[in-house]
Amino acid sequence: AEHIRLAQLFAGWVDGSDTFERLAPVPFSVVCFRACPAESASDQPALDELNARLLDGVNATGDVFLSHTRLEGRFALRLAVGHIRTTERHVARAWELLQEQLALILHS
């Protein structure tokens, strides 16, 4: 139940963001989402590339590990809450890293 709560908390942050979008419902502890800044919203190949770079950047920090998949042909990032010791602090750190790394990519 706590893992589902944490996933839904994260999904709420995604839903409240202007630069990220959720790509699937969150009935369990996995959130599928992607960065979708307004300037790239209509260019699917560019969004896929952006999100692949974002995944690599976040994972390279070593603080969290995200995976990916494709949903309806779109590159999607996946946050899976599954470790017994995962806390809200860990999920918040993942969200912080996503925003930091996206800003670095967009301003480079």
N, C-alpha and C positions, 0 to 999 in steps of 0.2 A: 504494500500500500504506500509506503514512503517513496519508493522508486517512481511510482505513478504520480504521486504528488509533485516530486521534483521535476519530472518530465513536463507536467502540466504547468508548473511555474515557469520553466524555460520557454515553453510554447507561448505563454502569455507575454513574455518579453519579446519574442519574435513577432507576435501579432501586434504589439504596440510600437514596433519599430517602423520607421520610414524607409529603411534600407534593407530589411530582411523580410522574407515571406515564408510562411509555413506551406508545405506542399501536400500534407496529408493529415487526417485526424490523429489524435494522440490518445487511443484507448488504453495503451499500456505504457511502457517506459522508454519508447523510442520516439524521437522527434525528427521528422524529415523537413528540411528547410533549405533555403539558399539566400545568399545576398542578391538583392535585386535593386540596385540604385537606379533612380529615375533616368539617368543619362544612358543606361544600358538596357532598360526594360524591354525594348522591342527587338533586341539583337540576341537571339538565343545562342548562337555560337560564342559570342563575346561573354555572355553570362556563364556559359559552361566553363570557358577559359578562366574567367574571374574566380569562380567558385573552386576550381581545381587549384589555382594558386593560393586561394584562401585556406583550403584544406592543408596544403603543404606548409604554409606559413604557421598555422596554428599547431599542427603536429610537430613541427621543427622546434617549437619552444620546449617540448618535453613535459609541459605541465598537464596537458590533457591529450587524449587521443580521440579523434573523430574519424568516422568512416564515411563512405559515400555509396550511392546507388544511382540508378536512373529511374525516374518516375515520369511516365508519359513522355519519354524521350529527353527529359530535362535532367541535368546533373544536379543531384541533391546531396547535401551534407546530412549526416546522421549523428545525432547525439543519443547514445544509449546509456541509460542509467541502469547498471547491473551489479556493480560491486557492492558488497554488503556494507562497506565503510564509506560509501559516497554520501556526502552531506550537501546541504544547500551552499556551503562555501565553495565546494568543488564546481557545482553547476554555475554559480555566479562567476567563478574564475573563467570557465569556458566562455561565457557570454562576454566577459571583459576582453578576453583574448581575441575573440571573433571581431569585435568592434575595433580593437587596436590594429589588428592585422589588416582588416579591410581599409582602414584609414591609410595605412602605409602603402598598400597597393594602389589605392586611388590617387594618392599624392606623389607617386613615384614616376 
